[in-house]
Amino acid sequence: MTDTAPKTAEDLFRFLDSLNIPHSTKTHPPVFTVAESESLRDEIPGGHTKNLFIKDKKDRYFVLTVEENATVDLKTVHKVIGAAGRVSFGRPEKLMEYLGVIPGSVTIFGAFNDTGRHVTFVLDEDLMRHDIINGHPLSNDATTSIGRDDLIRFLEATGHTPLVLKVTD
């Protein structure tokens, strides 16, 4: 296996275009927390996401994508997602290796870099009530908006079948 550089936002946009998936992206100053990103709400409609990169005791990795203000109980979520025992946050090295992003930029779009399919993507049911879902396009200085059903199509096109589960309190 050769180490390849993580794909860029431009690569992601070309991939979405190749799937005929409409998307729009707004650049903004880097945001590292939900609180920092809330100033963008008026400019970007739809469901805004918080993404948790976690692993279980068997070193299986998951990205939980939930609505930005939702609460995930990390002590019990393993029962919902089928993880082996309690989960903990994945290490930054694995985040870069599997998703091609740094902490603060975890995103559902990281599936694009997970060509080895090391990560299971879990979309929260409440988030999926939105017609439009927003996520970082592999860096936290922009937000990409995509239709809910197109997000599923994108994930499947990357070789990931997402789980849509109720993972928030």
Biotite code that builds the C-alpha atoms (Angstrom):
import biotite.structure as struc

atoms = struc.array([
    struc.Atom([0.000, 0.000, 0.000], chain_id="A", res_id=1, res_name="MET", atom_name="CA", element="C"),
    struc.Atom([1.418, 3.359, -0.959], chain_id="A", res_id=2, res_name="THR", atom_name="CA", element="C"),
    struc.Atom([0.896, 6.456, 1.089], chain_id="A", res_id=3, res_name="ASP", atom_name="CA", element="C"),
    struc.Atom([-0.983, 8.993, -0.951], chain_id="A", res_id=4, res_name="THR", atom_name="CA", element="C"),
    struc.Atom([-1.666, 12.538, 0.068], chain_id="A", res_id=5, res_name="ALA", atom_name="CA", element="C"),
    struc.Atom([-5.205, 13.138, 1.307], chain_id="A", res_id=6, res_name="PRO", atom_name="CA", element="C"),
    struc.Atom([-7.586, 14.342, -1.335], chain_id="A", res_id=7, res_name="LYS", atom_name="CA", element="C"),
    struc.Atom([-8.482, 18.024, -1.416], chain_id="A", res_id=8, res_name="THR", atom_name="CA", element="C"),
    struc.Atom([-11.786, 19.876, -1.377], chain_id="A", res_id=9, res_name="ALA", atom_name="CA", element="C"),
    struc.Atom([-11.403, 20.358, -5.143], chain_id="A", res_id=10, res_name="GLU", atom_name="CA", element="C"),
    struc.Atom([-11.060, 16.578, -5.567], chain_id="A", res_id=11, res_name="ASP", atom_name="CA", element="C"),
    struc.Atom([-14.197, 16.142, -3.475], chain_id="A", res_id=12, res_name="LEU", atom_name="CA", element="C"),
    struc.Atom([-16.151, 18.647, -5.581], chain_id="A", res_id=13, res_name="PHE", atom_name="CA", element="C"),
    struc.Atom([-15.072, 16.921, -8.811], chain_id="A", res_id=14, res_name="ARG", atom_name="CA", element="C"),
    struc.Atom([-16.212, 13.589, -7.345], chain_id="A", res_id=15, res_name="PHE", atom_name="CA", element="C"),
    struc.Atom([-19.618, 15.052, -6.389], chain_id="A", res_id=16, res_name="LEU", atom_name="CA", element="C"),
    struc.Atom([-19.917, 16.558, -9.882], chain_id="A", res_id=17, res_name="ASP", atom_name="CA", element="C"),
    struc.Atom([-19.105, 13.165, -11.431], chain_id="A", res_id=18, res_name="SER", atom_name="CA", element="C"),
    struc.Atom([-22.050, 11.724, -9.476], chain_id="A", res_id=19, res_name="LEU", atom_name="CA", element="C"),
    struc.Atom([-24.292, 14.604, -10.623], chain_id="A", res_id=20, res_name="ASN", atom_name="CA", element="C"),
    struc.Atom([-24.769, 15.617, -6.996], chain_id="A", res_id=21, res_name="ILE", atom_name="CA", element="C"),
    struc.Atom([-25.590, 19.312, -6.547], chain_id="A", res_id=22, res_name="PRO", atom_name="CA", element="C"),
    struc.Atom([-23.552, 21.001, -3.833], chain_id="A", res_id=23, res_name="HIS", atom_name="CA", element="C"),
    struc.Atom([-22.616, 24.494, -2.748], chain_id="A", res_id=24, res_name="SER", atom_name="CA", element="C"),
    struc.Atom([-19.722, 25.631, -0.613], chain_id="A", res_id=25, res_name="THR", atom_name="CA", element="C"),
    struc.Atom([-19.167, 28.777, 1.386], chain_id="A", res_id=26, res_name="LYS", atom_name="CA", element="C"),
    struc.Atom([-15.678, 29.648, 2.598], chain_id="A", res_id=27, res_name="THR", atom_name="CA", element="C"),
    struc.Atom([-15.246, 31.247, 6.014], chain_id="A", res_id=28, res_name="HIS", atom_name="CA", element="C"),
    struc.Atom([-12.581, 31.669, 8.697], chain_id="A", res_id=29, res_name="PRO", atom_name="CA", element="C"),
    struc.Atom([-11.545, 28.318, 10.201], chain_id="A", res_id=30, res_name="PRO", atom_name="CA", element="C"),
    struc.Atom([-13.938, 27.084, 12.882], chain_id="A", res_id=31, res_name="VAL", atom_name="CA", element="C"),
    struc.Atom([-12.921, 24.532, 15.482], chain_id="A", res_id=32, res_name="PHE", atom_name="CA", element="C"),
    struc.Atom([-16.052, 24.352, 17.606], chain_id="A", res_id=33, res_name="THR", atom_name="CA", element="C"),
    struc.Atom([-19.795, 24.401, 17.125], chain_id="A", res_id=34, res_name="VAL", atom_name="CA", element="C"),
    struc.Atom([-19.892, 27.708, 19.039], chain_id="A", res_id=35, res_name="ALA", atom_name="CA", element="C"),
    struc.Atom([-17.510, 29.307, 16.536], chain_id="A", res_id=36, res_name="GLU", atom_name="CA", element="C"),
    struc.Atom([-19.543, 28.069, 13.595], chain_id="A", res_id=37, res_name="SER", atom_name="CA", element="C"),
    struc.Atom([-22.911, 29.303, 14.868], chain_id="A", res_id=38, res_name="GLU", atom_name="CA", element="C"),
    struc.Atom([-22.270, 32.745, 13.421], chain_id="A", res_id=39, res_name="SER", atom_name="CA", element="C"),
    struc.Atom([-22.664, 31.163, 9.960], chain_id="A", res_id=40, res_name="LEU", atom_name="CA", element="C"),
    struc.Atom([-26.213, 29.921, 10.541], chain_id="A", res_id=41, res_name="ARG", atom_name="CA", element="C"),
    struc.Atom([-27.940, 32.852, 8.870], chain_id="A", res_id=42, res_name="ASP", atom_name="CA", element="C"),
    struc.Atom([-25.800, 32.433, 5.764], chain_id="A", res_id=43, res_name="GLU", atom_name="CA", element="C"),
    struc.Atom([-26.001, 28.652, 5.381], chain_id="A", res_id=44, res_name="ILE", atom_name="CA", element="C"),
    struc.Atom([-29.414, 26.940, 5.690], chain_id="A", res_id=45, res_name="PRO", atom_name="CA", element="C"),
    struc.Atom([-29.956, 23.290, 6.581], chain_id="A", res_id=46, res_name="GLY", atom_name="CA", element="C"),
    struc.Atom([-28.755, 20.882, 9.248], chain_id="A", res_id=47, res_name="GLY", atom_name="CA", element="C"),
    struc.Atom([-25.327, 21.706, 10.612], chain_id="A", res_id=48, res_name="HIS", atom_name="CA", element="C"),
    struc.Atom([-23.191, 18.839, 11.795], chain_id="A", res_id=49, res_name="THR", atom_name="CA", element="C"),
    struc.Atom([-20.947, 17.823, 14.628], chain_id="A", res_id=50, res_name="LYS", atom_name="CA", element="C"),
    struc.Atom([-18.758, 14.803, 13.873], chain_id="A", res_id=51, res_name="ASN", atom_name="CA", element="C"),
    struc.Atom([-17.192, 12.470, 16.423], chain_id="A", res_id=52, res_name="LEU", atom_name="CA", element="C"),
    struc.Atom([-14.322, 10.174, 15.401], chain_id="A", res_id=53, res_name="PHE", atom_name="CA", element="C"),
    struc.Atom([-14.452, 7.263, 17.813], chain_id="A", res_id=54, res_name="ILE", atom_name="CA", element="C"),
    struc.Atom([-13.166, 3.721, 18.167], chain_id="A", res_id=55, res_name="LYS", atom_name="CA", element="C"),
    struc.Atom([-14.198, 0.638, 20.072], chain_id="A", res_id=56, res_name="ASP", atom_name="CA", element="C"),
    struc.Atom([-12.189, -1.902, 22.050], chain_id="A", res_id=57, res_name="LYS", atom_name="CA", element="C"),
    struc.Atom([-11.478, -3.920, 18.879], chain_id="A", res_id=58, res_name="LYS", atom_name="CA", element="C"),
    struc.Atom([-10.032, -0.836, 17.136], chain_id="A", res_id=59, res_name="ASP", atom_name="CA", element="C"),
    struc.Atom([-13.027, -0.465, 14.853], chain_id="A", res_id=60, res_name="ARG", atom_name="CA", element="C"),
    struc.Atom([-13.537, 3.167, 13.907], chain_id="A", res_id=61, res_name="TYR", atom_name="CA", element="C"),
    struc.Atom([-16.727, 5.162, 13.514], chain_id="A", res_id=62, res_name="PHE", atom_name="CA", element="C"),
    struc.Atom([-17.718, 8.696, 12.584], chain_id="A", res_id=63, res_name="VAL", atom_name="CA", element="C"),
    struc.Atom([-20.921, 9.793, 14.282], chain_id="A", res_id=64, res_name="LEU", atom_name="CA", element="C"),
    struc.Atom([-22.498, 12.680, 12.398], chain_id="A", res_id=65, res_name="THR", atom_name="CA", element="C"),
    struc.Atom([-25.128, 14.456, 14.451], chain_id="A", res_id=66, res_name="VAL", atom_name="CA", element="C"),
    struc.Atom([-26.811, 17.838, 14.568], chain_id="A", res_id=67, res_name="GLU", atom_name="CA", element="C"),
    struc.Atom([-24.446, 20.463, 15.928], chain_id="A", res_id=68, res_name="GLU", atom_name="CA", element="C"),
    struc.Atom([-26.205, 20.951, 19.272], chain_id="A", res_id=69, res_name="ASN", atom_name="CA", element="C"),
    struc.Atom([-27.103, 17.305, 19.847], chain_id="A", res_id=70, res_name="ALA", atom_name="CA", element="C"),
    struc.Atom([-25.701, 15.338, 22.774], chain_id="A", res_id=71, res_name="THR", atom_name="CA", element="C"),
    struc.Atom([-24.151, 11.891, 22.348], chain_id="A", res_id=72, res_name="VAL", atom_name="CA", element="C"),
    struc.Atom([-23.710, 9.723, 25.435], chain_id="A", res_id=73, res_name="ASP", atom_name="CA", element="C"),
    struc.Atom([-20.326, 8.110, 24.819], chain_id="A", res_id=74, res_name="LEU", atom_name="CA", element="C"),
    struc.Atom([-20.946, 5.702, 27.721], chain_id="A", res_id=75, res_name="LYS", atom_name="CA", element="C"),
    struc.Atom([-23.927, 4.067, 26.004], chain_id="A", res_id=76, res_name="THR", atom_name="CA", element="C"),
    struc.Atom([-23.705, 4.826, 22.266], chain_id="A", res_id=77, res_name="VAL", atom_name="CA", element="C"),
    struc.Atom([-21.761, 1.590, 21.634], chain_id="A", res_id=78, res_name="HIS", atom_name="CA", element="C"),
    struc.Atom([-25.003, -0.345, 22.210], chain_id="A", res_id=79, res_name="LYS", atom_name="CA", element="C"),
    struc.Atom([-26.735, 1.587, 19.442], chain_id="A", res_id=80, res_name="VAL", atom_name="CA", element="C"),
    struc.Atom([-23.954, 1.432, 16.829], chain_id="A", res_id=81, res_name="ILE", atom_name="CA", element="C"),
    struc.Atom([-22.904, -2.171, 17.475], chain_id="A", res_id=82, res_name="GLY", atom_name="CA", element="C"),
    struc.Atom([-19.447, -1.340, 18.797], chain_id="A", res_id=83, res_name="ALA", atom_name="CA", element="C"),
    struc.Atom([-17.455, -3.772, 20.937], chain_id="A", res_id=84, res_name="ALA", atom_name="CA", element="C"),
    struc.Atom([-17.698, -2.231, 24.381], chain_id="A", res_id=85, res_name="GLY", atom_name="CA", element="C"),
    struc.Atom([-17.444, 1.411, 25.263], chain_id="A", res_id=86, res_name="ARG", atom_name="CA", element="C"),
    struc.Atom([-16.003, 3.807, 22.725], chain_id="A", res_id=87, res_name="VAL", atom_name="CA", element="C"),
    struc.Atom([-13.273, 6.403, 23.029], chain_id="A", res_id=88, res_name="SER", atom_name="CA", element="C"),
    struc.Atom([-12.038, 9.130, 20.723], chain_id="A", res_id=89, res_name="PHE", atom_name="CA", element="C"),
    struc.Atom([-9.771, 7.996, 17.906], chain_id="A", res_id=90, res_name="GLY", atom_name="CA", element="C"),
    struc.Atom([-6.196, 9.257, 17.808], chain_id="A", res_id=91, res_name="ARG", atom_name="CA", element="C"),
    struc.Atom([-5.296, 12.176, 15.510], chain_id="A", res_id=92, res_name="PRO", atom_name="CA", element="C"),
    struc.Atom([-2.864, 9.924, 13.585], chain_id="A", res_id=93, res_name="GLU", atom_name="CA", element="C"),
    struc.Atom([-5.698, 7.547, 12.652], chain_id="A", res_id=94, res_name="LYS", atom_name="CA", element="C"),
    struc.Atom([-7.922, 10.490, 11.801], chain_id="A", res_id=95, res_name="LEU", atom_name="CA", element="C"),
    struc.Atom([-5.340, 11.668, 9.264], chain_id="A", res_id=96, res_name="MET", atom_name="CA", element="C"),
    struc.Atom([-4.568, 8.149, 8.021], chain_id="A", res_id=97, res_name="GLU", atom_name="CA", element="C"),
    struc.Atom([-8.200, 7.150, 7.441], chain_id="A", res_id=98, res_name="TYR", atom_name="CA", element="C"),
    struc.Atom([-10.050, 10.404, 6.754], chain_id="A", res_id=99, res_name="LEU", atom_name="CA", element="C"),
    struc.Atom([-7.247, 12.732, 5.665], chain_id="A", res_id=100, res_name="GLY", atom_name="CA", element="C"),
    struc.Atom([-8.230, 15.451, 8.118], chain_id="A", res_id=101, res_name="VAL", atom_name="CA", element="C"),
    struc.Atom([-6.907, 16.990, 11.320], chain_id="A", res_id=102, res_name="ILE", atom_name="CA", element="C"),
    struc.Atom([-8.790, 17.337, 14.631], chain_id="A", res_id=103, res_name="PRO", atom_name="CA", element="C"),
    struc.Atom([-11.337, 20.137, 14.286], chain_id="A", res_id=104, res_name="GLY", atom_name="CA", element="C"),
    struc.Atom([-12.008, 19.165, 10.671], chain_id="A", res_id=105, res_name="SER", atom_name="CA", element="C"),
    struc.Atom([-13.711, 15.789, 11.183], chain_id="A", res_id=106, res_name="VAL", atom_name="CA", element="C"),
    struc.Atom([-16.419, 15.535, 8.538], chain_id="A", res_id=107, res_name="THR", atom_name="CA", element="C"),
    struc.Atom([-18.799, 13.114, 6.902], chain_id="A", res_id=108, res_name="ILE", atom_name="CA", element="C"),
    struc.Atom([-16.977, 13.981, 3.661], chain_id="A", res_id=109, res_name="PHE", atom_name="CA", element="C"),
    struc.Atom([-13.888, 12.273, 5.092], chain_id="A", res_id=110, res_name="GLY", atom_name="CA", element="C"),
    struc.Atom([-15.389, 9.060, 3.695], chain_id="A", res_id=111, res_name="ALA", atom_name="CA", element="C"),
    struc.Atom([-13.878, 10.219, 0.400], chain_id="A", res_id=112, res_name="PHE", atom_name="CA", element="C"),
    struc.Atom([-10.372, 9.605, 1.791], chain_id="A", res_id=113, res_name="ASN", atom_name="CA", element="C"),
    struc.Atom([-11.230, 6.289, 3.495], chain_id="A", res_id=114, res_name="ASP", atom_name="CA", element="C"),
    struc.Atom([-10.465, 4.132, 0.481], chain_id="A", res_id=115, res_name="THR", atom_name="CA", element="C"),
    struc.Atom([-9.580, 1.212, 2.780], chain_id="A", res_id=116, res_name="GLY", atom_name="CA", element="C"),
    struc.Atom([-13.041, 1.369, 4.340], chain_id="A", res_id=117, res_name="ARG", atom_name="CA", element="C"),
    struc.Atom([-11.671, 1.424, 7.897], chain_id="A", res_id=118, res_name="HIS", atom_name="CA", element="C"),
    struc.Atom([-14.471, 3.635, 9.199], chain_id="A", res_id=119, res_name="VAL", atom_name="CA", element="C"),
    struc.Atom([-18.200, 3.053, 9.674], chain_id="A", res_id=120, res_name="THR", atom_name="CA", element="C"),
    struc.Atom([-20.265, 6.198, 9.153], chain_id="A", res_id=121, res_name="PHE", atom_name="CA", element="C"),
    struc.Atom([-23.286, 6.714, 11.375], chain_id="A", res_id=122, res_name="VAL", atom_name="CA", element="C"),
    struc.Atom([-25.829, 9.431, 10.591], chain_id="A", res_id=123, res_name="LEU", atom_name="CA", element="C"),
    struc.Atom([-28.165, 10.461, 13.384], chain_id="A", res_id=124, res_name="ASP", atom_name="CA", element="C"),
    struc.Atom([-31.873, 10.078, 12.609], chain_id="A", res_id=125, res_name="GLU", atom_name="CA", element="C"),
    struc.Atom([-32.647, 13.589, 13.858], chain_id="A", res_id=126, res_name="ASP", atom_name="CA", element="C"),
    struc.Atom([-30.065, 15.137, 11.525], chain_id="A", res_id=127, res_name="LEU", atom_name="CA", element="C"),
    struc.Atom([-31.529, 13.236, 8.585], chain_id="A", res_id=128, res_name="MET", atom_name="CA", element="C"),
    struc.Atom([-34.844, 15.061, 8.999], chain_id="A", res_id=129, res_name="ARG", atom_name="CA", element="C"),
    struc.Atom([-33.191, 18.049, 7.290], chain_id="A", res_id=130, res_name="HIS", atom_name="CA", element="C"),
    struc.Atom([-33.416, 18.291, 3.502], chain_id="A", res_id=131, res_name="ASP", atom_name="CA", element="C"),
    struc.Atom([-29.943, 19.862, 3.377], chain_id="A", res_id=132, res_name="ILE", atom_name="CA", element="C"),
    struc.Atom([-26.947, 18.642, 5.384], chain_id="A", res_id=133, res_name="ILE", atom_name="CA", element="C"),
    struc.Atom([-23.827, 20.769, 5.886], chain_id="A", res_id=134, res_name="ASN", atom_name="CA", element="C"),
    struc.Atom([-20.301, 19.565, 6.514], chain_id="A", res_id=135, res_name="GLY", atom_name="CA", element="C"),
    struc.Atom([-16.704, 20.668, 6.120], chain_id="A", res_id=136, res_name="HIS", atom_name="CA", element="C"),
    struc.Atom([-15.204, 19.786, 2.713], chain_id="A", res_id=137, res_name="PRO", atom_name="CA", element="C"),
    struc.Atom([-12.106, 18.168, 4.320], chain_id="A", res_id=138, res_name="LEU", atom_name="CA", element="C"),
    struc.Atom([-11.022, 21.387, 6.056], chain_id="A", res_id=139, res_name="SER", atom_name="CA", element="C"),
    struc.Atom([-12.728, 23.636, 8.583], chain_id="A", res_id=140, res_name="ASN", atom_name="CA", element="C"),
    struc.Atom([-12.458, 26.852, 6.576], chain_id="A", res_id=141, res_name="ASP", atom_name="CA", element="C"),
    struc.Atom([-15.485, 26.093, 4.404], chain_id="A", res_id=142, res_name="ALA", atom_name="CA", element="C"),
    struc.Atom([-18.924, 24.496, 4.651], chain_id="A", res_id=143, res_name="THR", atom_name="CA", element="C"),
    struc.Atom([-20.428, 22.367, 1.891], chain_id="A", res_id=144, res_name="THR", atom_name="CA", element="C"),
    struc.Atom([-24.193, 21.935, 1.616], chain_id="A", res_id=145, res_name="SER", atom_name="CA", element="C"),
    struc.Atom([-25.617, 18.765, 0.060], chain_id="A", res_id=146, res_name="ILE", atom_name="CA", element="C"),
    struc.Atom([-29.049, 17.168, -0.100], chain_id="A", res_id=147, res_name="GLY", atom_name="CA", element="C"),
    struc.Atom([-29.808, 14.485, 2.478], chain_id="A", res_id=148, res_name="ARG", atom_name="CA", element="C"),
    struc.Atom([-30.432, 11.758, -0.112], chain_id="A", res_id=149, res_name="ASP", atom_name="CA", element="C"),
    struc.Atom([-27.391, 12.874, -2.103], chain_id="A", res_id=150, res_name="ASP", atom_name="CA", element="C"),
    struc.Atom([-25.279, 12.524, 1.038], chain_id="A", res_id=151, res_name="LEU", atom_name="CA", element="C"),
    struc.Atom([-26.307, 8.867, 1.225], chain_id="A", res_id=152, res_name="ILE", atom_name="CA", element="C"),
    struc.Atom([-25.489, 8.456, -2.483], chain_id="A", res_id=153, res_name="ARG", atom_name="CA", element="C"),
    struc.Atom([-22.081, 10.072, -1.935], chain_id="A", res_id=154, res_name="PHE", atom_name="CA", element="C"),
    struc.Atom([-21.280, 7.715, 0.949], chain_id="A", res_id=155, res_name="LEU", atom_name="CA", element="C"),
    struc.Atom([-22.359, 4.664, -1.040], chain_id="A", res_id=156, res_name="GLU", atom_name="CA", element="C"),
    struc.Atom([-20.237, 5.827, -3.992], chain_id="A", res_id=157, res_name="ALA", atom_name="CA", element="C"),
    struc.Atom([-17.207, 5.871, -1.659], chain_id="A", res_id=158, res_name="THR", atom_name="CA", element="C"),
    struc.Atom([-17.923, 2.259, -0.683], chain_id="A", res_id=159, res_name="GLY", atom_name="CA", element="C"),
    struc.Atom([-19.563, 3.090, 2.660], chain_id="A", res_id=160, res_name="HIS", atom_name="CA", element="C"),
    struc.Atom([-23.101, 2.091, 3.544], chain_id="A", res_id=161, res_name="THR", atom_name="CA", element="C"),
    struc.Atom([-24.040, 4.530, 6.293], chain_id="A", res_id=162, res_name="PRO", atom_name="CA", element="C"),
    struc.Atom([-26.031, 3.504, 9.323], chain_id="A", res_id=163, res_name="LEU", atom_name="CA", element="C"),
    struc.Atom([-28.932, 5.844, 10.071], chain_id="A", res_id=164, res_name="VAL", atom_name="CA", element="C"),
    struc.Atom([-29.564, 5.439, 13.791], chain_id="A", res_id=165, res_name="LEU", atom_name="CA", element="C"),
    struc.Atom([-30.811, 7.422, 16.776], chain_id="A", res_id=166, res_name="LYS", atom_name="CA", element="C"),
    struc.Atom([-27.491, 8.136, 18.521], chain_id="A", res_id=167, res_name="VAL", atom_name="CA", element="C"),
    struc.Atom([-28.371, 11.386, 20.295], chain_id="A", res_id=168, res_name="THR", atom_name="CA", element="C"),
    struc.Atom([-30.161, 12.034, 23.564], chain_id="A", res_id=169, res_name="ASP", atom_name="CA", element="C"),
])
